Structure formats: C-alpha cells, structure tokens
Amino acid sequence: MKQSLKKTTNIFLQTIKFASDKPYIPFVSLKVTGFCRIELLEKINAENLLTKEEEQEFERFQQRVDSICYCATNIRKNFNRCRRKLDTTTCR
C-alpha cells in the first residue's frame, strides 16, 4: 500500500508540473483517497479513536497533502527541490 501511495503522489506531482505552464489548466483537483486509505478516512469521519499506527498513517497523509500543496505553490521556482521534499518527507 505504501508503494502505491508513493506512486500516486509522484504521478500527481508530475501532473502539477505538466499543468504549471499551461494557462488553460488553471488548477488540478486532488482525490484524497489516492493519498490515504478510505478505511482510515471513514474511521476519522465517524470520530472513532485511532490506533497509534493509524495516527501515524494519518500524519503521513497530512504531510503528503501539505507537501503537494507546497510544491504546487512553488512549482515554477524549483521543481526538483519540491520532488526531493516529497521523496524524503512524505513518501514512506
């Protein structure tokens, strides 16, 4: 599952890069279930207590989304730095 989330994150980053210099693509949408297990999201939505492992998983999800947003904001400045940030901080 972790490899799938990493692959999805990297593909999404490539999509951001592709759209970044195309004025006719003003935004890209993010489907959160591509970055986190739906079972975890359902558990959070139901306000159930999370296990320690689930808390860590949710934290990694939040880090992925934060990093993607950071990269989308700064894509024109330095794409490679954004990619390294994703590889080292969020794609575990």
C-alpha positions as CSV (number, residue, x, y, z in Angstrom):
1,M,0.0,0.0,0.0
2,K,2.8,2.4,0.9
3,Q,4.4,2.0,-2.6
4,S,1.0,2.7,-4.2
5,L,0.6,5.9,-2.2
6,K,4.1,7.0,-3.1
7,K,3.5,6.2,-6.8
8,T,0.2,8.2,-6.7
9,T,1.9,11.1,-5.0
10,N,4.7,11.2,-7.6
11,I,2.2,10.9,-10.5
12,F,0.2,13.8,-9.1
13,L,3.4,15.9,-8.8
14,Q,4.1,15.2,-12.5
15,T,0.5,16.4,-13.3
16,I,1.2,19.6,-11.4
17,K,4.4,20.1,-13.3
18,F,2.6,19.5,-16.6
19,A,-0.2,22.0,-15.8
20,S,2.2,24.6,-14.4
21,D,3.0,26.3,-17.7
22,K,-0.4,25.9,-19.3
23,P,-2.7,28.8,-18.7
24,Y,-5.7,26.8,-20.0
25,I,-5.2,24.4,-17.0
26,P,-5.7,26.8,-14.1
27,F,-6.0,24.1,-11.4
28,V,-5.8,20.4,-10.7
29,S,-8.1,18.5,-8.3
30,L,-6.9,16.1,-5.6
31,K,-8.9,13.0,-4.7
32,V,-7.8,12.3,-1.1
33,T,-8.4,8.5,-1.4
34,G,-5.4,8.4,-3.7
35,F,-3.2,9.5,-0.8
36,C,-4.8,7.7,2.2
37,R,-6.8,4.5,2.8
38,I,-10.5,5.0,2.6
39,E,-11.0,2.9,5.7
40,L,-8.9,5.3,7.7
41,L,-10.8,8.3,6.4
42,E,-14.1,6.6,7.3
43,K,-12.9,5.9,10.8
44,I,-11.8,9.6,11.2
45,N,-15.1,10.8,9.8
46,A,-17.0,8.6,12.3
47,E,-14.9,10.2,15.0
48,N,-13.6,6.8,16.2
49,L,-10.4,6.5,18.1
50,L,-7.3,5.7,16.1
51,T,-4.6,3.3,17.0
52,K,-1.1,4.6,17.3
53,E,-0.3,3.2,13.8
54,E,-3.4,4.8,12.3
55,E,-2.4,8.2,13.9
56,Q,1.0,7.9,12.3
57,E,-0.6,6.9,8.9
58,F,-2.9,9.9,9.1
59,E,0.0,12.2,9.9
60,R,1.9,10.9,6.8
61,F,-1.2,11.6,4.7
62,Q,-1.3,15.1,6.0
63,Q,2.4,15.5,5.3
64,R,1.8,14.3,1.7
65,V,-1.0,16.7,1.1
66,D,1.0,19.6,2.7
67,S,4.0,18.8,0.5
68,I,1.9,18.6,-2.6
69,C,0.3,22.0,-1.9
70,Y,3.8,23.4,-1.2
71,C,5.1,22.1,-4.5
72,A,2.1,23.3,-6.4
73,T,2.6,26.8,-4.9
74,N,6.3,26.8,-5.7
75,I,6.5,24.7,-8.9
76,R,7.9,27.5,-11.0
77,K,10.7,28.2,-8.5
78,N,12.3,24.8,-8.3
79,F,10.5,21.5,-9.3
80,N,13.4,19.3,-8.3
81,R,13.6,20.7,-4.8
82,C,9.9,20.0,-4.5
83,R,10.3,16.5,-5.7
84,R,13.1,15.8,-3.2
85,K,10.9,17.2,-0.4
86,L,8.2,14.8,-1.3
87,D,10.6,11.8,-1.6
88,T,12.2,12.5,1.8
89,T,9.4,13.7,4.0
90,T,6.2,12.1,2.8
91,C,6.6,9.0,0.7
92,R,7.4,6.4,3.4
